[in-house]
Amino acid sequence: MNSVAAARATDPRLVLAVVSTGVLLSSLDLFIVNVAMPAMAADLGAGLTALSWVLNLYAIVFAALLVPAGRLGDRNGNRATFLAGLAVFVLGSALCSVAWNVESLVGFRVVQAVGCALLTPSSLALVLAATPPERRAGAVRLWVAFGGLGAALGPVIGGLLVELDWRWVFLVNVPIGLVALVIGVRTLPRPPAEHGPLPDLLGAGALIGAVGSSILAVVQGPEWGWTSPGVLVAFAVAVGLGVVFAWSSARHHSPVVDPALLRAPNFSLATANSLVFQVAFAGMLLSITLWAQNVWGWSALQTGAAIAPGPLIVPFVAVAAGKLINRIGAGPVIAAGAGPLPPHRFATGTAVLSMARQLGLAVGVAILVALLGAPTTPAAILDAFQRAWYVTAAVAILAGLVGLGMRPTTPGPKPVDQQEPGLVPAPNP
C-alpha cells in the first residue's frame, strides 16, 4: 500500500495522536530528569559526576543511533520500527523506575535511548504515510509542536512527580506508552519497506565510544588529574574511535554523517551552530536546576515552574514558523533558525543537525560538571557557579557568531511529501 492509499485507509488524526505520544514522552524525559537530579543524588547517594551520565549517555546513544534507526525504519518498515522503539522505551522507563544504584540507572537509560532513537524518525514517516499530501505540512508542524509541548510540560510534571518520588518521572511513561502501543498495533498504517542494506552500525558504535570517552575524560579530569593515565587513555580511545568513525563514514553507503553534506554550503556552520548552542543550553538548564534546589532550597516543583516559561513558547514558534515560511520563503527562516540545507538532502541533513544537538547536550553537561567540581563552602559554591555561568554565556555568544556566518541560499527544502521521512529528527526543545 502506498502512502496515499494508507492515508485513505487510516485516520490521520489517530495516527498523529499515537506517534506524537511517543515523541511527547521522549521529549518530556530531558526536562523531567534534569529537575529530578538532586532527588536522585540524595536517594542513590551519588555525586554530580556520576549522575551526569544519566543525562549524557542517553544523549550520546540517541544521537549516534538516530540516522541508522531512520534507515532501519525505511529498510524494515516504519510501523514495526516505531512499535518496537516504543516498546523498548517503555521497558527502559520501567527498568529506570526500579534502578538500585547509579550504574543500573545509567544502563537502563541506554535502553530508553535505543527505544527513542527507533521511534523518533519512524513516527514522522507514519504521519506522512497516513496524511493526504495537501495536509502534510500542517501535520508535520503539529508533530513538531508536540515535541515542544513535552519540553514545556516536562519541568512542571517533573516537579510534581519528584514531590512523590523521583522514580515516578520514569514510571509515568509506562501506562501512557502501553496505551499508545496497544492503539498503535491496531491503527498504524503499513507503509512499504525498502528492504535495502543495513545502515552503518559500526560507525554508530564508534561515534558512541568516541564521544563517551571524550566526555569521560572531561568529567573525570578535575578528579583524576588532566595528565593522569585514566584521562590520557580516555582521550586516546576517543581519538582512535574517531578515526574509525571517519573511516566508516567515508566508505559506507549509509553513513551516520554523510561526508558530502559537510561540503554543502552553510551545512558545516549549521551543524557547528547546533552543537555549540546546545552546549550552552545544557549547561544553563542543569546549572539553574542545581542552583535553585541545592543553593536556594527550592522544591522540584518550584524549580520546574520557574524553568517552564522558556520551552512553553516552543510550540507557538513551531506553528508560527510555518506561516512565516509561507510569507517570506523557507530560505530566510531556515537561515535564521539553523541554516539552510541542500534540498535533495533535507531529511538526512536535519537528522544530522538533531544528532549534533544531542551531542551538544552531552558535552554541555560534561563541561558544567567539570567547571562546578565539588565545592564545600558557600563562597566556593558561588565561585563555581559564577565560573560556569561565564563559560556558558561565552559559549552562547560563540554559537551566535557561528550562526552569523551562515548565508541564505536560493533553493528551499523539498516539499514535505517528497522528503525522506525516515530520517527527519525529533523536534528539539
C-alpha positions, 0 to 999 in steps of 0.5 A: 500500500502506498502512502496515499492509499494508507492515508485513505485507509487510516485516520490521520488524526489517530495516527498523529495522536499515537506517534506524537505520544511517543515523541511527547514522552521522549521529549518530556524525559530531558526536562523531567530528569534534569529537575529530578537530579538532586532527588536522585543524588540524595536517594542513590547517594551519588555525586554530580559526576556520576549522575551526569551520565544519566543525562549524557549517555542517553544523549550520546546513544540517541544521537549516534543511533538516530540516522541508522534507526531512520534507515532501519525504519525505511529498510524494515518498515516504519510501523514495526520500527516505531512499535518496537522503539516504543516498546523498548522505551517503555521497558527502559522507563520501567527498568529506570523506575526500579534502578538500585544504584547509579550504574543500573540507572545509567544502563537502563537509560541506554535502553530508553535511548535505543527505544527513542532513537527507533521511534523518533524518525519512524513516527514522522514517516507514519504521519506522512504515510497516513496524511493526504499530501495537501495536509502534510505540512500542517501535520508535520508542524503539529508533530513538531509542536508536540515535541515542544509541548513535552519540553514545556510540560516536562519541568512542571510534571517533573516537579510534581512527580519528584514531590512523590518520588523521583522514580515516578518521572520514569514510571509515568511513561509506562501506562501512557506508552502501553496505551499508545502501543496497544492503539498503535498495533491496531491503527498504524498504517503499513507503509512499504519497506525498502528492504535495502542494506543495513545502515552503518552500525559500526560507525554508530558504535564508534561515534558512541565510544568516541564521544563517551570517552571524550566526555569521560575524560572531561568529567573525570579530569578535575578528579583524576588529574588532566595528565593522569593515565585514566584521562590520557587513555580516555582521550586516546580511545576517543581519538582512535574511535574517531578515526574509525568513525571517519573511516566508516563514514567515508566508505559506507553507503549509509553513513551516520554523517554523510561526508558530502553534506559537510561540503554543502554550503552553510551545512558545516556552520549549521551543524557547528551552530547546533552543537555549540548552542546546545552546549550552552543550553545544557549547561544553563538548564542543569546549572539553574536546576542545581542552583535553585534546589541545592543553593536556594532550597527550592522544591522540584516543583518550584524549580520546574515552574520557574524553568517552564516559561522558556520551552512553553513558547516552543510550540507557538514558534513551531506553528508560527514558523510555518506561516512565516515560511509561507510569507517570506520563503523557507530560505530566510527562516531556515537561515535564521533558525539553523541554516539552510540545507541542500534540498535533495538532502533535507531529511538526512541533513536535519537528522544530522543537525538533531544528532549534533544537538544531542551531542551538544547536550552531552558535552554541555553537561560534561563541561558544567560538571567539570567547571562546578567540581565539588565545592564545600563552602558557600563562597566556593559554591558561588565561585563555581557557579559564577565560573560556569555561568561565564563559560556558558554565556561565552559559549552562547555568544560563540554559537551566535557568531557561528550562526552569523556566518551562515548565508541564505541560499536560493533553493528551499527544502523539498516539499514535505511529501517528497522528503525522506521521512525516515530520517527527519529528527525529533523536534528539539526543545 
